Amino acid sequence: MDFSVILRTVGILSLISAALSAIISLSEKVFNNYGTCELDINGGRKVLKVEGGRSLLSTLASEKIYIPSACGGKATCGLCKVQVLEGAGPILPTEEPYLSQQEREKHMRLSCQIKVKGNMKLGIPEELFNIQEFVCEVESLTDMTYDIKRVRMKIPEGQQISFKAGQFMQFYSKPYGKVKEEAFRAYSISSKASEHDHVELLIRLVPGGLVTGYVHTALKEGDKVRLSGPYGDFYLRGNCEELIMIAGGSGLAPIRSLIYDVIEKGLPHKIRFFFGANSRRDLYYVEEFAQIEKDYPQFSFIPCLAFPKPEDEWTGNTGFVTVALDRDVDSGAGKEAYLCGSPGMLDASIKVLKSKGFTDETIFYDKF
Amino acid sequence: MKENPIELKLRQDMTESLLGGDTRPLSEIIESDLAELSAAGLTQRQLAEAMRALTEKGLARQGIETRAGDHTVLVEEYMGRIGCPFKHAVREAKRNTTVTDGKGKTLRWSDLSIHLIEAHGFFQGLGSPYRLEPLELAAFLGLI
């Protein structure tokens, strides 16, 4: 084939593809330009003027309204549901799996999946308006066990944190090492609710975990980190005489905060705290809880080791935490249970509690 | 191979760590892995079942190494659950299974990895730290 014909053909094809790109780019500007949209929240309680085109989750976040989400807007956690009374269009295939019939009837939608394309009427729980974003300095990083770090952060000047003991924060990691993306995960607050200028989290290393890997390998004292919160409905109800607290691993975090809350407020509840671990190297805050036991006779700490090592010279409870729970708790009457730990431990403990007469109304745990 | 809009949305929502920089369309990643398996006379379900059996062996002694035939199994559970990137209404426990065979070779998978292989034929992208090479995994599990 003549060389000039090849050149002409390539030239024509390039022109066609450039023209197509221009048409696509222009049509995106024309068709995806939704202009200014009005978000009416809670029947006029708040009215926002926003630029359309982004997800409802990120649009609300840019207006400082933080909807809880554990997956970062990827439609895999189903936590970012809000009520959309008008303006959302039909339910999308990506929302389908997460919406029950009851939720559909209440017009609940996944805010990470629906785009703001026009005016919308929303229903958002009032408490979410109190959620703030913080850029905190890491004041200290402490190894509590071989795989759990305590991250203590200073709340910036001019801000303060107010939360209910038991609630959680979202902690944002930065790109590090080979990880090129920012990610965030939910971690319960372990510090006292009475402390408004600092916040502490207990973060256990998950092998291969994006955010826990960041905390354990890249984060340094003095670094700035982003947090938002507080979130969650895991907090003290206290309509009972005795609180049964159960935790494993970093699940100790919200329980510690709850215990201090009861003590600092001078509440009359008796507290029994069952803590499950494999061996002595997984125990932490033991001296602190022993001191609380001495100072507050209403509190007792029951550590249980499932697989103590000979060198542990362990003389306390052995077996899974459920063994001690089954032995020591006679009935659910006059009691509430507060649990935090791995899904397996939660499931096994809930089974024991229900066999004692606890109900869904007297058992509390985070579902993230 | 061109990605359809649903695939494109799935890819956009996946974390980089699941794809590991693999730029092939999802369907191509999945089809090429399943073709390898099929050529070896195996199915994704067989692999998932063998993986699940080892995880269940280790579950009884969570956090402690357990013998399972020629393998040593360690199952560790963490707080929270993790969703399926293919938008199944599945939220698997954050649970890692670390298995070492008689030759000292170690592989690790999560409950989500088992689901991704069984339900979607997705062994994760080339370069992903979580990727399990189908034939390597099959040999490790004693299936070939």
Interface residues (C-beta under 8 A of the other chain):
Chain A: A70 C71 G73 K74 A75 T76 C77 G78 P93 T94 P97 Y98 K178 V179 K180 E181 A183 R185 A186 R204 V206 P207 G208 G209 L210 G249 S250 G251 N278 D282 A306 F307 C340 G341 S342 P343 G344 M345 F368
Chain B: I6 K9 D13 M14 T15 E16 S17 L59 R61 Q62 G63 I64 E76 E77 Y78 M79 G80 R81 I82 G83 C84 P85 K87 H88 A89 R91 A93 K94 R95 N96 T98 R108 S110 P129 Y130
